[in-house]
Amino acid sequence: MQPLAFVDLETTGATANFDRITEIGIVAVDDDGVREWSTLVNPESAIPSFIQSMTGITDAMVADAPTFAEVADEVIERLRGRLFIAHNARFDYGFLKTEFGRMGQEFRPTVLCTVKLSRKLHPEHRKHNLDALIERHGLQVDGRHRALADAQLIHQFWNQSQLSHPPEHFAAVLKELTARPSLPSHIDAGMIDALPEGPGVYLFYGDNALPLYVGKAKDIRKRVLSHFAGDHSSAKEMSLSQQVRRIDAIETGGEIGALLKEAALIKTMQPTHNRQLRRNNELCAIALIDHGAGLVVPTIVHARDLDFGQQTNLYGLFKTAREATTVLAELAAAYGLCHSLLGLEKVPLGKPCFAHQVKKCLGACVGKEPMMAHTLRLLQGLCKLRLKTWPFAGPAYLKEGNELLVIDHWCYLGAVRAEEELWSLLEQRRPQFDRDTYRILVKVADQMRSLEVRAAA
């Protein structure tokens, strides 16, 4: 049989780059039988009180325990050549990889996550955390939130899963979950292993500090792998994959945060392979100027001259003035509007526009119809293009996962996870109104809440 290692860690927190390991539990299984091992680990930092309450591991208990560096050889020997199996394996693998990395050692076992195994074997169930598996499969609990006890639970689940599923099906699922991705030779597999599996933004870099490409994803790791999996069928993907030398990732609380972060990064960093969301200094809209006596004249205004987030009664948005002019011409044709009054044609006062001469204007230019009637048709044509007015007196927020997305007059200020970060963010200068950001946010406006209400609460 393939040698196995069922692994669980207890730590001072959830972030491998900042938090440390406090306990390691390993259940090793091979042809010689089952061997269990565990040790407390001195994290060389204080254990937060809520972690002490959850695990029962106190500062006093680890004060005389060995540091990770002192048990590293023992750990690597017990895991060598074995399939690394853990529940939410990226957590345990990530902590061990980081600890070995601090020592200048590489740690890259083949990893299997029993959360993913449970989802594959039991797709009919919604929950797959360890407590759900205990209840669903009747696992025998001998302590919880201690490393060896949780490793034993994972081992029990493995044994039950093998017995309750046909061997060929179990083997096929195992093969699928442990398959290593096919990568270009210049891509370090360790970069892929380090990528998160949640929502966020990823950045591809070449040989310099400027990104080649910025993308968003519901699952960053899966999306990045898809670039390399498809490089044989797309010239664009092949060109990109051949240039990539480094990959960075920024996790977000959800999909909206990823969309906003992607748009902001593309506009500030201008990656060579991104085209859709580039900065647009020609952004414009149509404003209506009231000349009295029922006459309203459309005027093209630019975001560089006006704060579109503060303006009302704007219609658009358009990438260029030419695009706005084209839309006005289309409205004129559809609603019988006067080219002269729309500013599309210069005609002496009281003279007919060309559209009237060919019977496509109803004659507002020469007094054949009331100006108010012309204005009403113009408003009817523009109604679907009207920009939504900012619905709050000041800044607002959108809660997504463990983040608050902070927005002010359709401008994305940033994401925060703590109260002190929020007020610091609000003190910064508001960015310029952006079409892509507006289009993302207007779809979720009903989910936003006023920051004034939050502050009062």
C-alpha positions in Angstrom: 0.0 0.0 0.0 1.0 3.6 -0.5 2.5 5.0 2.8 0.1 7.6 4.3 0.5 10.4 6.9 -2.7 11.9 8.5 -1.6 15.3 9.8 -3.2 17.9 12.0 -1.7 21.1 13.5 -2.7 23.5 16.1 -1.6 27.1 15.6 -1.7 30.6 17.1 -3.9 31.8 14.3 -5.0 31.3 10.7 -2.3 33.1 8.7 0.9 31.0 8.0 3.0 34.1 7.3 2.4 35.6 10.8 1.1 32.8 13.1 3.0 29.8 14.3 2.5 26.1 15.1 1.8 25.1 18.7 1.2 21.3 18.2 1.8 18.6 15.6 0.0 15.3 15.3 0.8 12.6 12.8 -0.7 9.2 12.2 1.6 7.2 9.9 0.1 4.2 8.1 2.0 1.7 5.9 2.5 -2.1 5.5 4.1 -2.2 8.9 0.9 -0.9 10.6 -0.1 2.4 12.3 2.2 4.6 14.3 1.1 7.8 16.1 3.2 10.7 17.1 2.6 14.2 18.5 4.5 17.0 20.1 3.8 20.4 21.5 5.7 23.2 19.8 7.0 26.4 21.3 5.6 29.1 18.9 8.0 31.7 20.2 5.1 34.1 20.6 2.1 34.4 22.8 -1.0 32.3 22.1 -4.2 34.4 21.8 -6.7 33.8 24.7 -9.5 32.6 22.3 -7.1 30.1 20.8 -6.1 28.9 24.3 -9.8 28.4 25.1 -10.5 26.5 21.9 -7.5 24.1 21.9 -6.7 24.0 25.6 -3.0 24.7 24.8 -1.7 27.5 27.0 1.4 29.6 27.0 2.6 27.6 30.1 2.2 24.3 28.3 4.5 25.3 25.4 7.0 27.3 27.4 9.4 24.4 27.7 8.4 22.6 24.4 10.8 22.4 21.5 10.7 25.0 18.8 9.8 23.9 15.3 13.4 24.1 14.2 14.2 21.6 16.9 11.6 19.0 15.7 11.9 19.7 12.0 14.1 16.7 11.3 11.7 14.4 13.1 8.7 15.8 11.2 10.3 15.5 7.8 11.4 11.9 8.6 7.8 10.9 9.6 6.4 12.5 6.4 9.0 11.4 3.9 7.6 9.5 1.0 4.1 9.6 2.3 0.8 11.0 0.9 0.1 14.1 3.1 -3.5 13.9 4.2 -5.2 16.6 6.2 -8.6 18.2 6.6 -8.5 21.6 4.8 -5.1 20.5 3.8 -4.0 23.9 2.5 -4.0 25.2 6.1 -1.7 22.4 7.5 0.4 22.2 4.4 0.8 26.0 4.3 2.0 26.2 7.9 4.5 23.4 7.5 5.7 24.8 4.1 6.2 28.3 5.7 8.0 26.9 8.7 10.4 24.8 6.6 10.8 27.9 4.3 12.0 29.9 7.3 14.8 27.4 7.7 15.6 27.5 4.0 14.2 24.0 3.3 11.8 23.1 0.6 8.6 21.1 1.5 6.6 19.7 -1.3 4.7 16.5 -0.5 1.8 15.1 -2.5 -1.2 16.5 -0.7 -4.7 15.2 -0.3 -7.5 17.3 1.4 -10.2 15.2 3.1 -12.6 18.1 2.7 -12.3 17.7 -1.0 -12.4 13.9 -0.7 -15.7 14.1 1.3 -17.2 16.5 -1.3 -16.3 14.1 -4.1 -17.5 11.0 -2.3 -20.6 12.6 -0.8 -21.8 15.4 -3.1 -25.3 15.1 -1.7 -24.2 16.8 1.6 -23.6 20.5 2.0 -21.3 20.5 5.0 -17.9 18.8 5.1 -16.1 20.2 8.1 -14.7 17.8 10.6 -17.7 18.1 13.0 -20.0 17.3 10.2 -18.0 14.2 9.3 -18.1 13.1 13.0 -21.8 13.3 13.1 -22.5 11.9 9.7 -20.1 8.9 9.9 -20.2 8.2 13.6 -16.5 8.8 14.1 -15.2 8.1 17.6 -14.0 11.3 19.2 -11.2 11.4 21.7 -10.8 15.1 22.2 -11.2 17.9 19.6 -8.9 20.7 18.5 -5.9 18.8 19.6 -3.5 17.7 16.9 -3.3 14.0 17.4 -7.0 13.6 18.2 -8.0 15.3 15.0 -5.4 13.4 12.9 -7.0 10.2 14.3 -10.5 11.4 13.2 -9.2 12.0 9.7 -7.7 8.4 9.7 -11.1 7.0 10.8 -12.9 8.9 8.0 -10.4 7.5 5.5 -10.9 4.0 6.6 -14.7 4.3 6.5 -14.5 5.8 3.1 -12.5 3.0 1.7 -14.9 0.4 3.1 -18.1 2.2 1.9 -17.1 2.9 -1.7 -16.1 0.6 -4.6 -12.3 0.3 -4.7 -12.1 1.5 -8.3 -14.2 4.6 -7.6 -12.2 5.4 -4.5 -9.0 5.0 -6.5 -10.2 7.2 -9.3 -11.2 10.0 -6.9 -7.9 9.7 -5.2 -6.0 10.0 -8.5 -8.0 13.0 -9.5 -7.4 14.8 -6.2 -3.7 14.2 -6.0 -2.9 14.8 -9.7 -0.2 17.4 -10.1 -0.9 20.1 -12.7 1.0 20.2 -16.0 3.1 23.4 -16.0 5.6 25.0 -18.3 9.1 24.1 -17.4 10.0 27.6 -16.2 7.1 27.8 -13.7 8.0 26.7 -10.2 5.3 24.3 -8.9 5.8 25.9 -5.5 4.3 29.1 -6.8 1.1 27.2 -7.7 1.1 25.4 -4.3 1.2 28.8 -2.6 -1.8 30.2 -4.4 -5.1 30.5 -2.4 -8.2 28.6 -3.5 -10.7 31.4 -2.7 -11.7 34.6 -4.5 -9.4 37.4 -5.4 -6.9 38.8 -7.9 -3.8 37.3 -9.4 -0.9 39.0 -11.1 1.5 37.5 -13.7 5.0 39.0 -13.9 7.8 38.5 -16.4 11.4 39.5 -15.8 10.7 42.9 -14.4 8.5 44.6 -11.8 5.7 45.5 -14.2 2.8 42.9 -14.4 2.1 41.2 -17.7 -1.5 40.4 -16.8 -4.0 41.0 -13.9 -7.0 38.7 -13.6 -9.8 38.0 -11.2 -11.2 34.6 -10.0 -13.6 32.8 -7.7 -10.8 30.3 -7.1 -7.4 31.8 -7.8 -5.4 28.6 -7.9 -7.8 26.9 -10.3 -8.0 30.0 -12.6 -4.2 30.4 -12.8 -3.9 26.7 -13.7 -6.4 27.1 -16.5 -4.1 29.6 -18.2 -1.4 27.0 -18.5 -3.7 24.2 -19.3 -5.0 26.1 -22.3 -1.7 27.5 -23.6 -1.7 24.9 -26.5 -5.0 26.1 -27.9 -4.8 29.9 -27.7 -2.0 32.0 -29.1 -2.7 34.6 -26.4 -2.5 32.1 -23.6 0.6 30.5 -25.0 2.4 33.9 -25.3 1.4 34.8 -21.8 2.4 31.5 -20.2 5.8 31.6 -21.9 6.6 35.0 -20.4 5.4 34.3 -16.8 8.2 34.0 -14.2 6.4 35.1 -11.0 2.8 35.0 -9.7 1.3 37.1 -6.9 -2.2 36.8 -5.5 -4.4 39.1 -3.4 -7.3 37.4 -1.7 -10.6 39.3 -1.3 -13.8 38.7 0.7 -15.8 37.8 -2.4 -16.4 38.2 -6.1 -17.3 41.9 -6.0 -14.1 42.8 -4.2 -12.2 40.8 -6.8 -13.9 42.7 -9.7 -13.1 46.0 -8.1 -9.6 45.2 -7.2 -8.9 43.9 -10.8 -10.3 47.1 -12.3 -8.2 49.3 -10.0 -5.0 47.4 -10.6 -5.4 47.3 -14.3 -5.9 51.1 -14.4 -3.0 51.9 -12.2 -0.5 49.3 -13.4 -1.5 49.1 -17.2 -0.5 45.4 -17.7 0.5 44.7 -21.3 -1.9 41.7 -21.8 -5.0 43.5 -20.4 -7.1 45.5 -22.8 -10.6 45.7 -21.5 -10.3 47.7 -18.3 -7.6 50.3 -19.2 -7.7 53.8 -17.9 -9.9 56.0 -20.0 -9.2 59.8 -19.9 -11.8 60.5 -22.5 -14.7 59.2 -20.4 -17.8 61.3 -21.1 -21.5 61.5 -20.7 -24.5 63.5 -22.0 -25.8 66.4 -19.8 -29.0 68.2 -20.5 -28.9 72.0 -20.4 -32.2 73.8 -19.9 -32.5 76.8 -22.2 -36.0 77.7 -21.1 -39.3 77.7 -23.1 -39.3 73.9 -23.1 -35.9 73.7 -24.9 -33.4 71.2 -23.4 -30.1 70.8 -25.3 -27.8 67.8 -24.8 -24.2 68.6 -24.2 -21.3 66.2 -24.0 -19.3 66.6 -20.7 -16.1 64.8 -19.7 -15.2 63.1 -16.4 -11.9 64.9 -16.3 -13.8 68.2 -16.0 -16.7 67.2 -13.8 -17.0 64.8 -10.8 -19.5 62.4 -12.3 -20.1 60.8 -8.9 -21.5 64.1 -7.7 -23.5 65.0 -10.8 -27.2 64.3 -11.4 -29.1 64.0 -14.6 -26.2 62.5 -16.6 -26.7 59.9 -19.4 -24.1 57.5 -20.7 -21.3 56.5 -20.1 -19.2 56.8 -23.3 -15.5 56.0 -23.9 -15.2 59.0 -26.3 -17.1 62.1 -27.4 -17.4 60.4 -30.8 -19.2 57.5 -29.3 -21.6 59.9 -27.5 -22.2 61.8 -30.7 -23.0 58.5 -32.5 -25.6 57.6 -29.8 -27.3 61.1 -30.2 -27.5 60.5 -34.0 -29.1 57.1 -33.4 -31.6 58.7 -31.1 -32.4 61.4 -33.6 -33.1 58.7 -36.2 -35.2 56.6 -33.9 -37.3 59.5 -32.4 -37.5 62.0 -35.2 -35.3 64.5 -33.3 -33.7 67.6 -34.7 -30.0 67.4 -35.6 -29.6 71.1 -35.1 -31.1 71.1 -31.6 -29.0 68.1 -30.6 -25.8 69.9 -31.6 -25.1 67.4 -34.4 -25.4 70.0 -37.2 -24.8 73.7 -37.3 -27.8 75.5 -38.9 -28.6 79.2 -38.9 -31.5 80.1 -36.5 -34.9 79.4 -38.0 -33.5 77.3 -40.9 -34.4 73.6 -41.2 -31.8 71.0 -40.4 -30.9 68.5 -43.1 -32.9 65.7 -41.3 -36.1 67.9 -41.6 -35.4 68.4 -45.3 -35.4 64.6 -45.8 -38.5 64.2 -43.6 -36.7 62.6 -40.6 -37.0 65.6 -38.2 -40.5 66.6 -37.1 -39.6 70.3 -37.5 -38.7 71.7 -34.0 -35.9 73.6 -35.7 -38.4 75.7 -37.8 -41.2 75.9 -35.3 -43.4 73.1 -36.7 -43.7 71.3 -33.3 -43.5 72.7 -29.7 -40.1 72.6 -28.1 -41.6 70.7 -25.2 -42.7 67.8 -27.5 -39.2 67.6 -28.9 -37.7 67.6 -25.3 -40.1 64.8 -24.2 -39.0 62.6 -27.1 -35.4 63.3 -26.3 -35.9 62.3 -22.6 -37.8 59.2 -23.7 -34.8 58.2 -25.9 -32.3 58.9 -23.1 -34.1 57.3 -20.2 -32.4 53.9 -20.5 -29.0 55.6 -20.4 -29.5 57.7 -17.3 -26.8 57.2 -14.7 -28.1 56.2 -11.3 -27.7 58.9 -8.7 -25.6 58.1 -5.6 -28.3 57.0 -3.1 -26.4 58.1 0.1 -25.5 61.4 1.7 -21.9 60.2 2.1 -19.7 57.1 1.9 -21.3 53.6 2.1 -20.0 50.1 2.5 -20.7 46.6 1.2 -20.0 43.6 3.4 -18.5 40.7 1.6 -17.0 37.8 3.5 -14.6 39.2 6.2 -14.2 42.5 4.4 -16.0 45.8 4.1 -15.8 47.4 0.6 -15.9 51.1 1.1 -17.5 53.2 -1.7 -18.1 57.0 -2.0 -20.2 58.3 -4.9 -19.6 55.2 -7.0 -15.8 55.5 -6.4 -14.2 52.4 -4.8 -12.0 53.5 -1.9 -10.7 50.1 -0.8 -11.4 47.1 1.4 -10.9 47.0 5.2 -11.1 44.3 7.8 -10.8 46.4 11.0 -12.4 49.6 12.2 -9.2 51.6 12.4 -8.4 50.8 8.8 -11.8 52.2 7.8 -11.3 55.8 9.1 -7.8 55.9 7.7 -9.3 55.0 4.3 -11.9 57.7 4.4 -9.2 60.3 5.0 -7.7 59.6 1.6 -8.5 61.5 -1.5 -11.3 60.0 -3.5 -10.3 58.5 -6.8 -11.6 59.8 -10.1 -15.0 58.4 -11.3 -14.5 55.3 -13.3 -16.9 53.6 -15.8 -16.0 50.0 -15.0 -16.2 50.6 -11.2 -19.6 52.3 -11.6 -21.0 49.4 -13.7 -19.8 46.9 -11.1 -21.3 48.8 -8.1 -24.6 49.9 -9.6 -25.6 46.2 -9.8 -25.2 45.8 -6.1 -26.3 49.2 -4.9 -29.2 47.6 -3.0 -26.7 45.7 -0.9 -24.8 48.8 0.2 -25.3 50.4 3.6 -24.6 54.0 4.7 -21.4 54.4 6.7 -23.1 57.1 8.7 -25.6 54.6 10.0 -22.8 52.2 10.9 -20.9 54.9 12.7 -24.0 55.9 14.7 -24.7 52.3 15.6 
